[in-house]
């Protein structure tokens, strides 16, 4: 168990430091100093260490042994505003989603880039995070504005690296997208064209 604790601590520290470096390039360095601090809380740390794998999030390992439900994920996403799950609510049988504010949406981009590099460094490339996001975005409960902004950022990173994610550029694009889309959306179900995969918890590439 001690080996798992040390492995988990090493992984989350490496990931957090990478997010902070990414945040520096994106103009949110000070903001990212607070990134993922809840992972050090007893509720998250010990449960995550128990489910540590090293190749993907402990959330996935916990889901495998808990009928798909993750206490780690519930604790983490409800305390960290850079996760789209934080911006979801439930009312009268509907899912209510709020557009992520610029700083948290940008932190989410930094987080995705870091996670892609931390969990699979040998295969990480400019398009890795974008490919991962596009393969799953239709199953995420995000507003159209959030989807468009994150997609734009990850595409810019693929094409230009961090030079494409300068603060003045991302803020300008975010303002443009938000002005053209509703801030809050109501979701009754996933779009008809979205085919959900079988609920199988044995995919080796599942990260979250």
C-alpha positions, 0 to 999 in steps of 0.5 A: 500500500505504501508503494501505491501511496508514493506512486499516487503522490508522485503522479498527482504532483507531476500533473499539478506542476505541469498544469502550473507550467501550462498556466504560466504560458496561458497567463493564469499562473497564479490561478493555477497554483491552487490547482487540484489541492483537494487531491491532498484531502484525506477523502480523495488522497487515500481512496485514490492511492488505494485505486492507484494504477499509474496509467490512468486516473484512480477514478476509473479503477474505483468505478470498476469495483463500485458498479460504475460510481466514483466517490473520488470523482464526486468529491473532486469535481464538486470542489474544483471549478475547472471541471465541467461537472462543477457547472452542471445542476439538476432541476425538474428532471432536466440537466442545467449547464452553465458556461464555464468562466474564462479562467476555469475553462482555460485551466481545464485546457491546461489540465487536459494537456497535462493529463494527456502528457502525465498518463501517456508521455511516450505517445503525447503529441500536439493533437493528443488532448484535442483528439481525446476531447473530440472523441468524447465531447458529445457525451459531456454536459457542456454548453455550446460556448464551453465546447467551442472555446475548449475545442478552439484552444486545443486546436490552437495548441495543436497548430501553434503550441502555447504561442496560440494560447496567449491570454489576450487571444484566448480572452478575446475568443472567449468573449466572442464565443460567449456573446454568440451563445447562451450562458445557460442551457437545459439538457433533456438527453444526449443528442440523437446522433450520439451513440453511447458505448457499452458500459464496460469498464475494461478499456485500457485507454480510459482516463477518467 
